[in-house]
Amino acid sequence: MNEAEFIAALRTLPLDPGARELLDDAAVLGELVLTHDMLAEGVHYLASDPPQDVAWKLVAVNLSDLAAKGAKPRGVLLGYPLAGDGAWDAAFLEGLGEALAAFGCPLLGGDTVALAPGAPRILSLTALGTSASAPARSGAKPGDALWVTGTIGDGGAGLKIALGAEGPPELLAHYRRPAPRLGEGQVLGPQAHAMMDVSDGLLIDARRMAEASGLAVTIDLADVPLSAGYIAFAGNDRDARLAAVIAGDDYELLFAAAPDFDPPVPATRIGSFAAGAGLSLTDKENPVPLPERLGFEHG
């Protein structure tokens, strides 16, 4: 099974309404928001990545899911594999402490397991937060504009640098130590019609929002915000922009709001929703064929 098939099978099991039909990356029980994310060595991080940065990223990707629900973090539960490498464990704990302190999020507990020799590490975290207004990704309306915070493509460029390419150090930092948009999410939560984070790639995540909302979505490449560092690394032509929108590891917030919405946080309008289905791509309003791959897919 791939991820979509497995989640479809899970929907045949008893679900609480707070599961939101497993369409979101978090469950919502009243004001309590819960999310669980894993990082697998060789899939989500490189074996050569510093353990401190792996720990930071584990916390950040979970808190990014809370940010997408407008939630304030309350604590985390850690699932950790012990592989018999005390130096790696100590460095991981150092980075974990840095991340928890930076985001004001205490450790609540968790579990450990002994790892077979040579097996890749799979790290897991459950994050809990509270939100009085947790937008679903399924709430976009026909005519809504599509917005994104920050810039797109930096994480994907940072991965290329981690693999040996030369480029600005801030791009590598974006890949290894992303910053979840917690403050922005808490401001946008009560106002956005739909919201999710951009983790697997802008195009694939926008399509997921449109599908969950039962709508079509169009994105204009020319409107997608790129950082100066990304442009210096990859350029600013269509190919560079296509690479940015499928790369993933951005951890920005993607949200739908009325076309006359004046965002209270820095954000860029990149597209719109309409009746129908599917994702369309343009460049200065001229149609562009969709790339073969829209982003990262699990399985």
Buried (B, 14 or more C-beta within 10 A) or exposed (E): EEEEEEBEEEEEEEEEEBBBEEBBBBBBEEEBBBBBBBBEBEEBBBEEBBBBBBBBBBBBBBBBBBBBBBBBBBBBBBBBBEBEEEEBBEBBBBBBEBBBEBBEBEBEEEEEEEBEEEEEBBBBBBBBBBBEBBBBBBBBEEEBBBBBBBBBBBBBBBBBBBEEBEBBEBBBBBBBBBBBBBEBBBBBBEBBBBBBBBBBBBBBBBBBBBBBBEBBBBBBBBBBBBBEBBBEBBEEEEEBBBBBBBBBBBBBBBBBBEEEBEBEBEBBBBBBBBEEEEBBBBBEEEEBEBBEEBBBEEE
